[in-house]
Amino acid sequence: MTRPPVPPFDETTARQKVQAAEDAWNSRDPQRVALAYTVDSEWRNRSEFVTGREEIVAFLTKKWQRELDYALRKSLWAFTENHIAVRFQYEWRDHTGQWWRSYGNENWEFDAEGYMRSREASINDVPITAEQRRIFGPRGDDEREHVIPLH
């Protein structure tokens, strides 16, 4: 079974893959997200290492219990045949009510069927006030092609 779009990527299919990932992560459904990865997918997320769908589900379950009201934006940075690089921002609040904006970059590698077999994420967190928020839920269709501001 394949998970379109499949490599080799062009700009259109790379953007589709990025948007599909954003949509899945914004669902905050660990099972749904995990289905985009190979059964033996390897992740580096900050300083954590995760291998396989079961560990991905456990990692994301814990993440979204800690990162409340999570909302994400991803944008295509670069691509080659079976690799995509993205930059992203997401906002969330912790259990004390403090809001955060997390900035990062990810490098993805896909198998021939379109499943991600490798994900490396570098992420930094910045505390923000509720008034500084700019990401509110999933992106609307009118926002699909906008670039993420760096500040």
Chimera marker file (.cmm) of the C-alpha trace (Angstrom):
<marker_set name="trace">
<marker id="1" x="0.000" y="0.000" z="0.000" r="1" g="1" b="0" radius="0.5"/>
<marker id="2" x="1.217" y="3.532" z="-0.730" r="1" g="1" b="0" radius="0.5"/>
<marker id="3" x="0.748" y="6.847" z="1.057" r="1" g="1" b="0" radius="0.5"/>
<marker id="4" x="0.588" y="9.468" z="-1.722" r="1" g="1" b="0" radius="0.5"/>
<marker id="5" x="2.235" y="11.582" z="-2.743" r="1" g="1" b="0" radius="0.5"/>
<marker id="6" x="5.239" y="9.311" z="-3.170" r="1" g="1" b="0" radius="0.5"/>
<marker id="7" x="8.835" y="10.127" z="-4.107" r="1" g="1" b="0" radius="0.5"/>
<marker id="8" x="10.383" y="11.456" z="-6.178" r="1" g="1" b="0" radius="0.5"/>
<marker id="9" x="8.925" y="14.780" z="-5.028" r="1" g="1" b="0" radius="0.5"/>
<marker id="10" x="8.455" y="17.916" z="-7.079" r="1" g="1" b="0" radius="0.5"/>
<marker id="11" x="7.483" y="21.258" z="-5.536" r="1" g="1" b="0" radius="0.5"/>
<marker id="12" x="3.760" y="20.529" z="-5.740" r="1" g="1" b="0" radius="0.5"/>
<marker id="13" x="3.950" y="17.068" z="-4.173" r="1" g="1" b="0" radius="0.5"/>
<marker id="14" x="6.436" y="18.224" z="-1.506" r="1" g="1" b="0" radius="0.5"/>
<marker id="15" x="4.004" y="20.996" z="-0.495" r="1" g="1" b="0" radius="0.5"/>
<marker id="16" x="1.174" y="18.448" z="-0.400" r="1" g="1" b="0" radius="0.5"/>
<marker id="17" x="3.217" y="16.217" z="1.917" r="1" g="1" b="0" radius="0.5"/>
<marker id="18" x="3.990" y="19.150" z="4.223" r="1" g="1" b="0" radius="0.5"/>
<marker id="19" x="0.332" y="20.204" z="4.376" r="1" g="1" b="0" radius="0.5"/>
<marker id="20" x="-0.788" y="16.641" z="5.056" r="1" g="1" b="0" radius="0.5"/>
<marker id="21" x="1.662" y="16.469" z="7.962" r="1" g="1" b="0" radius="0.5"/>
<marker id="22" x="0.438" y="19.794" z="9.361" r="1" g="1" b="0" radius="0.5"/>
<marker id="23" x="-3.177" y="18.674" z="9.118" r="1" g="1" b="0" radius="0.5"/>
<marker id="24" x="-2.462" y="15.355" z="10.833" r="1" g="1" b="0" radius="0.5"/>
<marker id="25" x="-0.467" y="16.912" z="13.689" r="1" g="1" b="0" radius="0.5"/>
<marker id="26" x="-3.166" y="19.551" z="14.223" r="1" g="1" b="0" radius="0.5"/>
<marker id="27" x="-5.665" y="16.730" z="14.758" r="1" g="1" b="0" radius="0.5"/>
<marker id="28" x="-3.720" y="15.877" z="17.945" r="1" g="1" b="0" radius="0.5"/>
<marker id="29" x="-4.567" y="12.237" z="17.246" r="1" g="1" b="0" radius="0.5"/>
<marker id="30" x="-1.434" y="10.131" z="17.896" r="1" g="1" b="0" radius="0.5"/>
<marker id="31" x="-2.848" y="7.098" z="16.051" r="1" g="1" b="0" radius="0.5"/>
<marker id="32" x="-3.620" y="9.148" z="12.926" r="1" g="1" b="0" radius="0.5"/>
<marker id="33" x="-0.202" y="10.811" z="12.953" r="1" g="1" b="0" radius="0.5"/>
<marker id="34" x="1.653" y="7.518" z="13.447" r="1" g="1" b="0" radius="0.5"/>
<marker id="35" x="0.108" y="6.022" z="10.294" r="1" g="1" b="0" radius="0.5"/>
<marker id="36" x="2.211" y="8.386" z="8.141" r="1" g="1" b="0" radius="0.5"/>
<marker id="37" x="5.424" y="6.726" z="9.352" r="1" g="1" b="0" radius="0.5"/>
<marker id="38" x="7.011" y="3.372" z="8.576" r="1" g="1" b="0" radius="0.5"/>
<marker id="39" x="6.527" y="0.725" z="11.261" r="1" g="1" b="0" radius="0.5"/>
<marker id="40" x="10.239" y="1.097" z="12.111" r="1" g="1" b="0" radius="0.5"/>
<marker id="41" x="10.501" y="4.866" z="11.614" r="1" g="1" b="0" radius="0.5"/>
<marker id="42" x="13.312" y="6.573" z="13.531" r="1" g="1" b="0" radius="0.5"/>
<marker id="43" x="12.889" y="9.992" z="15.116" r="1" g="1" b="0" radius="0.5"/>
<marker id="44" x="15.056" y="12.478" z="16.886" r="1" g="1" b="0" radius="0.5"/>
<marker id="45" x="12.811" y="15.046" z="18.543" r="1" g="1" b="0" radius="0.5"/>
<marker id="46" x="14.878" y="17.565" z="20.495" r="1" g="1" b="0" radius="0.5"/>
<marker id="47" x="16.994" y="15.233" z="22.665" r="1" g="1" b="0" radius="0.5"/>
<marker id="48" x="14.594" y="12.273" z="22.545" r="1" g="1" b="0" radius="0.5"/>
<marker id="49" x="14.934" y="9.275" z="20.254" r="1" g="1" b="0" radius="0.5"/>
<marker id="50" x="11.848" y="7.332" z="19.196" r="1" g="1" b="0" radius="0.5"/>
<marker id="51" x="11.666" y="4.175" z="17.069" r="1" g="1" b="0" radius="0.5"/>
<marker id="52" x="8.550" y="2.663" z="15.531" r="1" g="1" b="0" radius="0.5"/>
<marker id="53" x="4.869" y="3.504" z="15.465" r="1" g="1" b="0" radius="0.5"/>
<marker id="54" x="4.150" y="2.287" z="19.006" r="1" g="1" b="0" radius="0.5"/>
<marker id="55" x="6.787" y="4.615" z="20.451" r="1" g="1" b="0" radius="0.5"/>
<marker id="56" x="5.534" y="7.442" z="18.200" r="1" g="1" b="0" radius="0.5"/>
<marker id="57" x="2.003" y="7.017" z="19.600" r="1" g="1" b="0" radius="0.5"/>
<marker id="58" x="3.316" y="6.987" z="23.185" r="1" g="1" b="0" radius="0.5"/>
<marker id="59" x="5.516" y="10.038" z="22.543" r="1" g="1" b="0" radius="0.5"/>
<marker id="60" x="2.688" y="12.056" z="20.952" r="1" g="1" b="0" radius="0.5"/>
<marker id="61" x="0.180" y="11.045" z="23.632" r="1" g="1" b="0" radius="0.5"/>
<marker id="62" x="2.529" y="12.363" z="26.318" r="1" g="1" b="0" radius="0.5"/>
<marker id="63" x="3.347" y="15.474" z="24.254" r="1" g="1" b="0" radius="0.5"/>
<marker id="64" x="-0.279" y="16.525" z="23.820" r="1" g="1" b="0" radius="0.5"/>
<marker id="65" x="-1.069" y="15.877" z="27.480" r="1" g="1" b="0" radius="0.5"/>
<marker id="66" x="1.657" y="18.426" z="28.285" r="1" g="1" b="0" radius="0.5"/>
<marker id="67" x="1.225" y="20.849" z="25.346" r="1" g="1" b="0" radius="0.5"/>
<marker id="68" x="-2.377" y="22.025" z="25.656" r="1" g="1" b="0" radius="0.5"/>
<marker id="69" x="-4.272" y="23.840" z="22.853" r="1" g="1" b="0" radius="0.5"/>
<marker id="70" x="-1.482" y="22.876" z="20.429" r="1" g="1" b="0" radius="0.5"/>
<marker id="71" x="-1.721" y="24.538" z="17.004" r="1" g="1" b="0" radius="0.5"/>
<marker id="72" x="0.942" y="24.096" z="14.302" r="1" g="1" b="0" radius="0.5"/>
<marker id="73" x="2.114" y="25.698" z="11.065" r="1" g="1" b="0" radius="0.5"/>
<marker id="74" x="4.638" y="24.019" z="8.745" r="1" g="1" b="0" radius="0.5"/>
<marker id="75" x="6.238" y="25.404" z="5.591" r="1" g="1" b="0" radius="0.5"/>
<marker id="76" x="8.358" y="23.756" z="2.933" r="1" g="1" b="0" radius="0.5"/>
<marker id="77" x="12.023" y="24.702" z="3.156" r="1" g="1" b="0" radius="0.5"/>
<marker id="78" x="13.637" y="22.374" z="0.579" r="1" g="1" b="0" radius="0.5"/>
<marker id="79" x="13.189" y="18.987" z="-1.095" r="1" g="1" b="0" radius="0.5"/>
<marker id="80" x="14.980" y="16.382" z="-3.199" r="1" g="1" b="0" radius="0.5"/>
<marker id="81" x="13.851" y="13.031" z="-4.544" r="1" g="1" b="0" radius="0.5"/>
<marker id="82" x="12.838" y="11.436" z="-1.225" r="1" g="1" b="0" radius="0.5"/>
<marker id="83" x="13.757" y="14.119" z="1.321" r="1" g="1" b="0" radius="0.5"/>
<marker id="84" x="11.837" y="17.154" z="2.555" r="1" g="1" b="0" radius="0.5"/>
<marker id="85" x="13.011" y="19.865" z="4.940" r="1" g="1" b="0" radius="0.5"/>
<marker id="86" x="10.453" y="22.026" z="6.722" r="1" g="1" b="0" radius="0.5"/>
<marker id="87" x="10.432" y="24.839" z="9.182" r="1" g="1" b="0" radius="0.5"/>
<marker id="88" x="7.592" y="25.145" z="11.637" r="1" g="1" b="0" radius="0.5"/>
<marker id="89" x="6.094" y="27.027" z="14.533" r="1" g="1" b="0" radius="0.5"/>
<marker id="90" x="3.495" y="25.904" z="16.981" r="1" g="1" b="0" radius="0.5"/>
<marker id="91" x="1.847" y="27.461" z="19.982" r="1" g="1" b="0" radius="0.5"/>
<marker id="92" x="0.626" y="25.784" z="23.115" r="1" g="1" b="0" radius="0.5"/>
<marker id="93" x="0.048" y="26.430" z="26.792" r="1" g="1" b="0" radius="0.5"/>
<marker id="94" x="1.263" y="24.472" z="29.755" r="1" g="1" b="0" radius="0.5"/>
<marker id="95" x="-0.749" y="23.417" z="32.817" r="1" g="1" b="0" radius="0.5"/>
<marker id="96" x="0.057" y="26.721" z="34.571" r="1" g="1" b="0" radius="0.5"/>
<marker id="97" x="-1.504" y="28.714" z="31.701" r="1" g="1" b="0" radius="0.5"/>
<marker id="98" x="1.836" y="29.956" z="30.295" r="1" g="1" b="0" radius="0.5"/>
<marker id="99" x="1.761" y="30.211" z="26.493" r="1" g="1" b="0" radius="0.5"/>
<marker id="100" x="4.730" y="29.103" z="24.374" r="1" g="1" b="0" radius="0.5"/>
<marker id="101" x="5.742" y="29.418" z="20.745" r="1" g="1" b="0" radius="0.5"/>
<marker id="102" x="8.000" y="26.604" z="19.598" r="1" g="1" b="0" radius="0.5"/>
<marker id="103" x="10.201" y="27.165" z="16.533" r="1" g="1" b="0" radius="0.5"/>
<marker id="104" x="11.959" y="24.433" z="14.645" r="1" g="1" b="0" radius="0.5"/>
<marker id="105" x="13.240" y="22.634" z="11.601" r="1" g="1" b="0" radius="0.5"/>
<marker id="106" x="12.638" y="19.066" z="10.531" r="1" g="1" b="0" radius="0.5"/>
<marker id="107" x="14.391" y="16.827" z="8.044" r="1" g="1" b="0" radius="0.5"/>
<marker id="108" x="12.297" y="14.008" z="6.622" r="1" g="1" b="0" radius="0.5"/>
<marker id="109" x="13.227" y="10.916" z="4.607" r="1" g="1" b="0" radius="0.5"/>
<marker id="110" x="10.574" y="8.821" z="2.851" r="1" g="1" b="0" radius="0.5"/>
<marker id="111" x="10.453" y="5.265" z="1.579" r="1" g="1" b="0" radius="0.5"/>
<marker id="112" x="9.293" y="4.451" z="-1.965" r="1" g="1" b="0" radius="0.5"/>
<marker id="113" x="5.671" y="4.034" z="-0.783" r="1" g="1" b="0" radius="0.5"/>
<marker id="114" x="5.504" y="7.570" z="0.677" r="1" g="1" b="0" radius="0.5"/>
<marker id="115" x="5.852" y="6.681" z="4.365" r="1" g="1" b="0" radius="0.5"/>
<marker id="116" x="8.298" y="8.701" z="6.456" r="1" g="1" b="0" radius="0.5"/>
<marker id="117" x="11.124" y="6.484" z="7.646" r="1" g="1" b="0" radius="0.5"/>
<marker id="118" x="13.182" y="9.170" z="9.355" r="1" g="1" b="0" radius="0.5"/>
<marker id="119" x="12.365" y="12.458" z="11.115" r="1" g="1" b="0" radius="0.5"/>
<marker id="120" x="14.863" y="14.740" z="12.810" r="1" g="1" b="0" radius="0.5"/>
<marker id="121" x="13.479" y="17.776" z="14.636" r="1" g="1" b="0" radius="0.5"/>
<marker id="122" x="15.328" y="20.643" z="16.292" r="1" g="1" b="0" radius="0.5"/>
<marker id="123" x="13.031" y="22.823" z="18.403" r="1" g="1" b="0" radius="0.5"/>
<marker id="124" x="13.326" y="25.900" z="20.620" r="1" g="1" b="0" radius="0.5"/>
<marker id="125" x="10.622" y="27.234" z="22.942" r="1" g="1" b="0" radius="0.5"/>
<marker id="126" x="9.919" y="30.900" z="23.642" r="1" g="1" b="0" radius="0.5"/>
<marker id="127" x="7.452" y="32.031" z="26.318" r="1" g="1" b="0" radius="0.5"/>
<marker id="128" x="4.757" y="34.371" z="24.970" r="1" g="1" b="0" radius="0.5"/>
<marker id="129" x="1.734" y="36.149" z="26.372" r="1" g="1" b="0" radius="0.5"/>
<marker id="130" x="-1.788" y="35.245" z="25.307" r="1" g="1" b="0" radius="0.5"/>
<marker id="131" x="-1.877" y="38.568" z="23.428" r="1" g="1" b="0" radius="0.5"/>
<marker id="132" x="1.179" y="37.567" z="21.360" r="1" g="1" b="0" radius="0.5"/>
<marker id="133" x="-0.490" y="34.432" z="20.012" r="1" g="1" b="0" radius="0.5"/>
<marker id="134" x="-0.990" y="34.233" z="16.272" r="1" g="1" b="0" radius="0.5"/>
<marker id="135" x="-1.746" y="30.561" z="15.642" r="1" g="1" b="0" radius="0.5"/>
<marker id="136" x="-5.313" y="29.568" z="16.490" r="1" g="1" b="0" radius="0.5"/>
<marker id="137" x="-6.244" y="26.039" z="15.456" r="1" g="1" b="0" radius="0.5"/>
<marker id="138" x="-5.815" y="24.395" z="12.054" r="1" g="1" b="0" radius="0.5"/>
<marker id="139" x="-4.976" y="26.561" z="9.077" r="1" g="1" b="0" radius="0.5"/>
<marker id="140" x="-7.860" y="27.640" z="6.866" r="1" g="1" b="0" radius="0.5"/>
<marker id="141" x="-7.759" y="27.136" z="3.112" r="1" g="1" b="0" radius="0.5"/>
<marker id="142" x="-7.097" y="30.861" z="2.614" r="1" g="1" b="0" radius="0.5"/>
<marker id="143" x="-3.829" y="30.499" z="4.570" r="1" g="1" b="0" radius="0.5"/>
<marker id="144" x="-2.412" y="27.433" z="2.785" r="1" g="1" b="0" radius="0.5"/>
<marker id="145" x="0.372" y="29.126" z="0.807" r="1" g="1" b="0" radius="0.5"/>
<marker id="146" x="1.475" y="31.754" z="3.331" r="1" g="1" b="0" radius="0.5"/>
<marker id="147" x="5.033" y="31.743" z="4.635" r="1" g="1" b="0" radius="0.5"/>
<marker id="148" x="5.554" y="31.554" z="8.368" r="1" g="1" b="0" radius="0.5"/>
<marker id="149" x="7.000" y="34.794" z="9.815" r="1" g="1" b="0" radius="0.5"/>
<marker id="150" x="10.229" y="34.253" z="11.737" r="1" g="1" b="0" radius="0.5"/>
<marker id="151" x="9.462" y="36.541" z="14.687" r="1" g="1" b="0" radius="0.5"/>
<link id1="1" id2="2" r="1" g="1" b="0" radius="0.2"/>
<link id1="2" id2="3" r="1" g="1" b="0" radius="0.2"/>
<link id1="3" id2="4" r="1" g="1" b="0" radius="0.2"/>
<link id1="4" id2="5" r="1" g="1" b="0" radius="0.2"/>
<link id1="5" id2="6" r="1" g="1" b="0" radius="0.2"/>
<link id1="6" id2="7" r="1" g="1" b="0" radius="0.2"/>
<link id1="7" id2="8" r="1" g="1" b="0" radius="0.2"/>
<link id1="8" id2="9" r="1" g="1" b="0" radius="0.2"/>
<link id1="9" id2="10" r="1" g="1" b="0" radius="0.2"/>
<link id1="10" id2="11" r="1" g="1" b="0" radius="0.2"/>
<link id1="11" id2="12" r="1" g="1" b="0" radius="0.2"/>
<link id1="12" id2="13" r="1" g="1" b="0" radius="0.2"/>
<link id1="13" id2="14" r="1" g="1" b="0" radius="0.2"/>
<link id1="14" id2="15" r="1" g="1" b="0" radius="0.2"/>
<link id1="15" id2="16" r="1" g="1" b="0" radius="0.2"/>
<link id1="16" id2="17" r="1" g="1" b="0" radius="0.2"/>
<link id1="17" id2="18" r="1" g="1" b="0" radius="0.2"/>
<link id1="18" id2="19" r="1" g="1" b="0" radius="0.2"/>
<link id1="19" id2="20" r="1" g="1" b="0" radius="0.2"/>
<link id1="20" id2="21" r="1" g="1" b="0" radius="0.2"/>
<link id1="21" id2="22" r="1" g="1" b="0" radius="0.2"/>
<link id1="22" id2="23" r="1" g="1" b="0" radius="0.2"/>
<link id1="23" id2="24" r="1" g="1" b="0" radius="0.2"/>
<link id1="24" id2="25" r="1" g="1" b="0" radius="0.2"/>
<link id1="25" id2="26" r="1" g="1" b="0" radius="0.2"/>
<link id1="26" id2="27" r="1" g="1" b="0" radius="0.2"/>
<link id1="27" id2="28" r="1" g="1" b="0" radius="0.2"/>
<link id1="28" id2="29" r="1" g="1" b="0" radius="0.2"/>
<link id1="29" id2="30" r="1" g="1" b="0" radius="0.2"/>
<link id1="30" id2="31" r="1" g="1" b="0" radius="0.2"/>
<link id1="31" id2="32" r="1" g="1" b="0" radius="0.2"/>
<link id1="32" id2="33" r="1" g="1" b="0" radius="0.2"/>
<link id1="33" id2="34" r="1" g="1" b="0" radius="0.2"/>
<link id1="34" id2="35" r="1" g="1" b="0" radius="0.2"/>
<link id1="35" id2="36" r="1" g="1" b="0" radius="0.2"/>
<link id1="36" id2="37" r="1" g="1" b="0" radius="0.2"/>
<link id1="37" id2="38" r="1" g="1" b="0" radius="0.2"/>
<link id1="38" id2="39" r="1" g="1" b="0" radius="0.2"/>
<link id1="39" id2="40" r="1" g="1" b="0" radius="0.2"/>
<link id1="40" id2="41" r="1" g="1" b="0" radius="0.2"/>
<link id1="41" id2="42" r="1" g="1" b="0" radius="0.2"/>
<link id1="42" id2="43" r="1" g="1" b="0" radius="0.2"/>
<link id1="43" id2="44" r="1" g="1" b="0" radius="0.2"/>
<link id1="44" id2="45" r="1" g="1" b="0" radius="0.2"/>
<link id1="45" id2="46" r="1" g="1" b="0" radius="0.2"/>
<link id1="46" id2="47" r="1" g="1" b="0" radius="0.2"/>
<link id1="47" id2="48" r="1" g="1" b="0" radius="0.2"/>
<link id1="48" id2="49" r="1" g="1" b="0" radius="0.2"/>
<link id1="49" id2="50" r="1" g="1" b="0" radius="0.2"/>
<link id1="50" id2="51" r="1" g="1" b="0" radius="0.2"/>
<link id1="51" id2="52" r="1" g="1" b="0" radius="0.2"/>
<link id1="52" id2="53" r="1" g="1" b="0" radius="0.2"/>
<link id1="53" id2="54" r="1" g="1" b="0" radius="0.2"/>
<link id1="54" id2="55" r="1" g="1" b="0" radius="0.2"/>
<link id1="55" id2="56" r="1" g="1" b="0" radius="0.2"/>
<link id1="56" id2="57" r="1" g="1" b="0" radius="0.2"/>
<link id1="57" id2="58" r="1" g="1" b="0" radius="0.2"/>
<link id1="58" id2="59" r="1" g="1" b="0" radius="0.2"/>
<link id1="59" id2="60" r="1" g="1" b="0" radius="0.2"/>
<link id1="60" id2="61" r="1" g="1" b="0" radius="0.2"/>
<link id1="61" id2="62" r="1" g="1" b="0" radius="0.2"/>
<link id1="62" id2="63" r="1" g="1" b="0" radius="0.2"/>
<link id1="63" id2="64" r="1" g="1" b="0" radius="0.2"/>
<link id1="64" id2="65" r="1" g="1" b="0" radius="0.2"/>
<link id1="65" id2="66" r="1" g="1" b="0" radius="0.2"/>
<link id1="66" id2="67" r="1" g="1" b="0" radius="0.2"/>
<link id1="67" id2="68" r="1" g="1" b="0" radius="0.2"/>
<link id1="68" id2="69" r="1" g="1" b="0" radius="0.2"/>
<link id1="69" id2="70" r="1" g="1" b="0" radius="0.2"/>
<link id1="70" id2="71" r="1" g="1" b="0" radius="0.2"/>
<link id1="71" id2="72" r="1" g="1" b="0" radius="0.2"/>
<link id1="72" id2="73" r="1" g="1" b="0" radius="0.2"/>
<link id1="73" id2="74" r="1" g="1" b="0" radius="0.2"/>
<link id1="74" id2="75" r="1" g="1" b="0" radius="0.2"/>
<link id1="75" id2="76" r="1" g="1" b="0" radius="0.2"/>
<link id1="76" id2="77" r="1" g="1" b="0" radius="0.2"/>
<link id1="77" id2="78" r="1" g="1" b="0" radius="0.2"/>
<link id1="78" id2="79" r="1" g="1" b="0" radius="0.2"/>
<link id1="79" id2="80" r="1" g="1" b="0" radius="0.2"/>
<link id1="80" id2="81" r="1" g="1" b="0" radius="0.2"/>
<link id1="81" id2="82" r="1" g="1" b="0" radius="0.2"/>
<link id1="82" id2="83" r="1" g="1" b="0" radius="0.2"/>
<link id1="83" id2="84" r="1" g="1" b="0" radius="0.2"/>
<link id1="84" id2="85" r="1" g="1" b="0" radius="0.2"/>
<link id1="85" id2="86" r="1" g="1" b="0" radius="0.2"/>
<link id1="86" id2="87" r="1" g="1" b="0" radius="0.2"/>
<link id1="87" id2="88" r="1" g="1" b="0" radius="0.2"/>
<link id1="88" id2="89" r="1" g="1" b="0" radius="0.2"/>
<link id1="89" id2="90" r="1" g="1" b="0" radius="0.2"/>
<link id1="90" id2="91" r="1" g="1" b="0" radius="0.2"/>
<link id1="91" id2="92" r="1" g="1" b="0" radius="0.2"/>
<link id1="92" id2="93" r="1" g="1" b="0" radius="0.2"/>
<link id1="93" id2="94" r="1" g="1" b="0" radius="0.2"/>
<link id1="94" id2="95" r="1" g="1" b="0" radius="0.2"/>
<link id1="95" id2="96" r="1" g="1" b="0" radius="0.2"/>
<link id1="96" id2="97" r="1" g="1" b="0" radius="0.2"/>
<link id1="97" id2="98" r="1" g="1" b="0" radius="0.2"/>
<link id1="98" id2="99" r="1" g="1" b="0" radius="0.2"/>
<link id1="99" id2="100" r="1" g="1" b="0" radius="0.2"/>
<link id1="100" id2="101" r="1" g="1" b="0" radius="0.2"/>
<link id1="101" id2="102" r="1" g="1" b="0" radius="0.2"/>
<link id1="102" id2="103" r="1" g="1" b="0" radius="0.2"/>
<link id1="103" id2="104" r="1" g="1" b="0" radius="0.2"/>
<link id1="104" id2="105" r="1" g="1" b="0" radius="0.2"/>
<link id1="105" id2="106" r="1" g="1" b="0" radius="0.2"/>
<link id1="106" id2="107" r="1" g="1" b="0" radius="0.2"/>
<link id1="107" id2="108" r="1" g="1" b="0" radius="0.2"/>
<link id1="108" id2="109" r="1" g="1" b="0" radius="0.2"/>
<link id1="109" id2="110" r="1" g="1" b="0" radius="0.2"/>
<link id1="110" id2="111" r="1" g="1" b="0" radius="0.2"/>
<link id1="111" id2="112" r="1" g="1" b="0" radius="0.2"/>
<link id1="112" id2="113" r="1" g="1" b="0" radius="0.2"/>
<link id1="113" id2="114" r="1" g="1" b="0" radius="0.2"/>
<link id1="114" id2="115" r="1" g="1" b="0" radius="0.2"/>
<link id1="115" id2="116" r="1" g="1" b="0" radius="0.2"/>
<link id1="116" id2="117" r="1" g="1" b="0" radius="0.2"/>
<link id1="117" id2="118" r="1" g="1" b="0" radius="0.2"/>
<link id1="118" id2="119" r="1" g="1" b="0" radius="0.2"/>
<link id1="119" id2="120" r="1" g="1" b="0" radius="0.2"/>
<link id1="120" id2="121" r="1" g="1" b="0" radius="0.2"/>
<link id1="121" id2="122" r="1" g="1" b="0" radius="0.2"/>
<link id1="122" id2="123" r="1" g="1" b="0" radius="0.2"/>
<link id1="123" id2="124" r="1" g="1" b="0" radius="0.2"/>
<link id1="124" id2="125" r="1" g="1" b="0" radius="0.2"/>
<link id1="125" id2="126" r="1" g="1" b="0" radius="0.2"/>
<link id1="126" id2="127" r="1" g="1" b="0" radius="0.2"/>
<link id1="127" id2="128" r="1" g="1" b="0" radius="0.2"/>
<link id1="128" id2="129" r="1" g="1" b="0" radius="0.2"/>
<link id1="129" id2="130" r="1" g="1" b="0" radius="0.2"/>
<link id1="130" id2="131" r="1" g="1" b="0" radius="0.2"/>
<link id1="131" id2="132" r="1" g="1" b="0" radius="0.2"/>
<link id1="132" id2="133" r="1" g="1" b="0" radius="0.2"/>
<link id1="133" id2="134" r="1" g="1" b="0" radius="0.2"/>
<link id1="134" id2="135" r="1" g="1" b="0" radius="0.2"/>
<link id1="135" id2="136" r="1" g="1" b="0" radius="0.2"/>
<link id1="136" id2="137" r="1" g="1" b="0" radius="0.2"/>
<link id1="137" id2="138" r="1" g="1" b="0" radius="0.2"/>
<link id1="138" id2="139" r="1" g="1" b="0" radius="0.2"/>
<link id1="139" id2="140" r="1" g="1" b="0" radius="0.2"/>
<link id1="140" id2="141" r="1" g="1" b="0" radius="0.2"/>
<link id1="141" id2="142" r="1" g="1" b="0" radius="0.2"/>
<link id1="142" id2="143" r="1" g="1" b="0" radius="0.2"/>
<link id1="143" id2="144" r="1" g="1" b="0" radius="0.2"/>
<link id1="144" id2="145" r="1" g="1" b="0" radius="0.2"/>
<link id1="145" id2="146" r="1" g="1" b="0" radius="0.2"/>
<link id1="146" id2="147" r="1" g="1" b="0" radius="0.2"/>
<link id1="147" id2="148" r="1" g="1" b="0" radius="0.2"/>
<link id1="148" id2="149" r="1" g="1" b="0" radius="0.2"/>
<link id1="149" id2="150" r="1" g="1" b="0" radius="0.2"/>
<link id1="150" id2="151" r="1" g="1" b="0" radius="0.2"/>
</marker_set>
